[in-house]
Amino acid sequence: MSGRYEIGDYRFDPAGFLPARLFDAITDVRINDPEAIYKEADRRQRRTKLTVDGRLMILATDHPGRRVTAIRDDPLAMGDRHAYLSRALRVLTTPGCDGIMGTTDFMEDLLIISHLVRKAGGPALLDEKVLIGCMNRGGQAGLVGEIDDRFTCFSAEHLRRLGFEGGKLMYRLDLQDERSIRSIHDCAEAVTALLRAGLYAFLEPMSVCRTAEGGYEVLKTVEVLTKDAGAAASLGESSMRTWLKLPYTDGYEQVSRATRLPILMLGGPAREDPTPILADFHKGMQAGANVRGVMVGRNVSFVQRDDPRAVATAVAGIIHDGCSVAKALDRLAAERGQDWDLFSEWR
């Protein structure tokens, strides 16, 4: 093993991993037996505690719910539901991946797949996993006024009905736009609603500024993130079940000292070489006792010419086993191409 990332050609085959027949059956269930979503949710075995070791690695899959579908030079990479579901399952079934976060339709698709696999005698795909529902997607990317990110997805009550562990919510803070006040208020209300439902809130405060092109640039300085952490931690009638989501930056030690709430680091855009993000996660996990893991997405499931499971294995090694970056890369290399067909054992 070299302890270095070597770019190969481990192109993931979504149709090979998630058979087309099973993917197509999702729509059949939605038409003929939509209550199967509730049935599978009720059968699912839940964890007795949110974390096994005090840390979490969660896969984020809510990007298409905000009209975000591009990966590098492919504007519709995340717009192919078969490929997106297949990649998500590839990561979710990796040892060390604790759970997944997504929008209503995506999480229901997962419940239907789990239902179908269970009926056919296959593995329980969602048992003991942490399931988190995305709550606000109203701030559609590129929309005039997207700063007002309305709650248009899961409600706290429905998350409780499905037996999920929590809800994900976010607000964009533009100091020059008073509409940010509404988003912050709505997030505070959602934190309270989740608390009263006995669920966890995964809250992402995001300071932004307008660009010359009319979009938003995310601000990630230590000063801004420290202020964001302190402000977000105070939202809702109690913070006892709140986790914060904050991007990593150099100087994360100061950010971690802004609160005693647990922090999950964010991923970011997909890259050809995952070494930089692994290095960031490794440094972040050393930054403070309350930095407790990551919520990752495209930078794990859509690494170019590589196996999503292998990249997820590397991230899990850093989060759960305290691996160095070199050791995590060795695990990545060893895992590539294993069990390309999740369902071959029983299909």
N, C-alpha and C positions, 0 to 999 in steps of 0.2 A: 504494500500500500504506500502511496506517495504523499498523502496529506495535502494534495493539490487537486484543484478541479480540472479535469481534462474533458474538453468538449467532445462528445462523441456523436452518435446518431441513433439514439434510443427513442425513436419516434413512437409516441403512444398511439395505439389504434383504438379509438373509442368504441367502434362497432365490434371489435374483437373482445373487448373487456365487458361491455354491456350489450348482450345480443339484441339485434333489432326486434326480434319477436317479443322480447320482454319490454323493450322500450315502447313499442306500438301498443302493447297491452295496457299501458297506463291510461290511454284515452278510452279504451273499452271499459275499464273500471269506472272512470269518471262518468261515463254514460249509463252503464248498467247497474253499478253498485257503488255510488259515491259515498255511502255510509261506511265503506271499507276503511276510509281514512280514520274515522272514529274507532272502528273495531281494532285496527292496528295500534292506534295510540293507546287504547285501553289495555292491550295485551303487552305492550312494551315494558320490559323490566327496567326500572329506574335505579340510579345510584342511590345509596343511602346518604352520601355526602356529595357536594358539588365537585370536590377534587379528591383524587386518590392520595396525592402526596403534597397538597397545598399549591400545586401549579396546574396551569391549563394550556393546552395547545388546541385552538379552535380554528376551523376553516370557515372563512367568510365567502358567501355565495350570493350576495344581495346586489351586485353591480347592475345586472340587466334591469332590475326593478326601478332604476333611475336613468334608464336609457344609456347606460355605459356598457358598450359591447366590444370595444377595440382592444386588441392585443398587438402591440408593436405596429406593423404595417398592414394588419388585417382588421378592417373596421368592424367586422361582424363575427369575430372569433367566439365571443361569449354569447352571440345570438343564435348559436346552434345548440338547442336544448339537449340533444342526444350526446354531443361531445361534452357539454358542460356537466351534465349529470354523471357521465361516465368518469370524467376526471375527478369530480367531487367524490364519487364512490371509491375511486382508486386511493385518494388521500384519506378519506374517512376510515377505511378498513386497514390503514397502516397502524401497527402497534405504536402506541404513544400519542396518537391523535385522539383527543378527548371528546371532540364533538364538532358540531357544525351550526352555522348561523345562516339563515336565509329568509326569503320572502314567503308569503302564504303559498303561492303556487309551487314554488320549488320544494319547500318542506313537505307539502302534501304529495308531490311526486315521489319524494323519498319514502314517505309512509306507504304509498301504494306499491312501490317496488318491494319494500320490506314485506308487505302483505302477500304479494305474489310469490316471492321467494320462500316465505314461511310455508305457504300452502303447498308448494312443490317439494317440501322437505329440506330446503336449504338453510343456510345460517341465519341467525337473527341479527340482521344488519344494524339495527338501531338500539339493541339492548345495551344498557350500561353506558350509553353515549349521552353527552350533554347537548340538548337541543335548545336552540335559542332562536326566537322569531324576530325578524326585523320589523320595526313598528312604524317608522316614518320614511316614506319615499316620495312625498309630494313635491319636494324640490327637484324636479326633473332637470337633468343636466342640460345646460344651455338655455333654459327657460328664463325669460325676463321675470325677475322676482323669485328666482330659485332659492334665495336666501331664506324665504318663508317656507320652511320645510315641514309641511303639514303631515299629521299622522294619518296615513292612508292605508296602512297595512295591518298587521296583527294588533288586536287589542289585548290588554292584560287579562281580561276575563276569558277570552278564547284561548290564550296561551295556557291558562290554568286548566281549561276544559281538555286540552290536548295532552296535558301532563308534561309540558315542556318545563325546562329548568329556569328560563328567563327570557327577557326581551332586550333587544339592542336598539338604542336610540341615539340620536346625534343632533347637534345644532351647529350652525355656522355663525360666527360672531364677526360682524363687520362694524367697527366702531363708527363708521360714517353712515350707517343704515339702521334706522330705528326699528325696522321690521325684524331685526335680530331678537328684539325683546319678546316678540310673540313666540318664536321658536324656543327660546330659553324657558319661557313660562310653560309651554306645552311639554317640554322635557321634564320639568319639575313635577307637573301633574302626572306624567307617566311613571316617574320614579315612585311616587306615592301610590299609584294604582297597582304597580307591580308588587310593592311591599305589602299592600293589603291583601293581595292574592297569594302571598307567600312565595313570591318568585324573586329572582335576581335581576337587577338592572345593570346592563353593560352600556355605559354612557360615554359617548365620544364628543368632547368639546373641540371645536375646530375654528381657530381664529383665521380669518381670511382678509385679503384686500383686493379691490377691483384692479384688473389689468387694463392696459390701454385698449385691448381687443374686446373688452366688455365682459370677460369671464372673471374667475376668482383664482387667486394664488394663495395656497395654504402657507401660513406663517409657522415656522418650526424652530424659532430661536429659543434658547434656554429661558430667557425672560418671559416670552409669550407663553410657553408651555407651563412654566411655573405658575403664572397667573391663571391660566386655563384650568390647571389641576385644582387649585384652591377654590376657584369659583364653582366648578362643576361638582366638587365634593359636597358643596353646601345645598344642593338642590333637593327638593322633596321634604316631606315631613320627617324622614329619617334616612340616614345613609347606611343603615346596618346591613343592607343587602346590595349595596352599590359597588360595582367594579368600574374603574376608569380605563378608557382606551386612549392611548397617547402615542404618537409617533416617536421613534427613537431619534435622538440627536446627541452630538458630543456634549458632554456636561450633564448627562442624564442624572447624575448624583443629586444635583440641585433640584431637578424636577421631582425626583422621588421624595425629597424632603418637604415638598409642599403639602403633602397629605399623608395620612396613615391608611387610606383606602388602598386595596390591592390594585395594581396597574397591569394591564396587558399592553404590550407593544404592538403597533400596527405594522403591516407589511409595506405595501406600496406597489408600484407598477412592476410588471414582469420583466425580468432581465435574462440575458443569455447565459450569464455566469452567476450562480447564486452565492458565490463566496462573499461578496460585500454584505449581503443581507444576513448571512450566517455570522459574519464578524460583528455586525451591529447587534444582533440578538445576544451574542456571547457577552459583549461589553455591557449591554443593558441588564442582563441577569446579574451582573456583579455590582450594579449601580446602587442598589438599595434593597433592604429586606422586603419591601412591599412590591417590588417588581416581580410578578408571579407568572409570567408567561407571555404568549403572543396570540393575536387573532390575525391570521394570515389568509391570503387569497390568491390572486393572480401570480404572485411571485413564487408560489409553490406549485400550484396546479397547472400553470402554463409556462414553465421554463422551456425555452426553445430546445428542441432535439434532445429531450431527456424525459425520464420516467417520473411522473408526479409522486409515486410512492417512494422512490429513492430520495427525492428532495425532502419529502415529508419526514422520512426516517432521519435525515441529517438534522432537521429542525427539532424533532422530538428528542434526539440525543442531547442537544444543547439545553433544552428546556427541562427535561425530566432527569437526565443522567449527568448533567454538568460537564458534557464533553467539551474539549477544546475544538476550535474550528477545524484543525487538521484531523482530529479523530472523527468529527462529524462528516468530513468529506470522505474519509475512508469507509464509513458506514454507507454513505451514499453510493460509492462505487461498488460495494459488495452487494447492495440491494437491487441494483439495476436489472430490470427484465425478469424479476421473479414473479411467478404466478400471474402471467399476463391475462389469463381468463379467470376472473373471480368465481365463475359459476361452473367450471369444468368438472368439479368433483361430484356434482349431483345432477347436472343437466341431462 
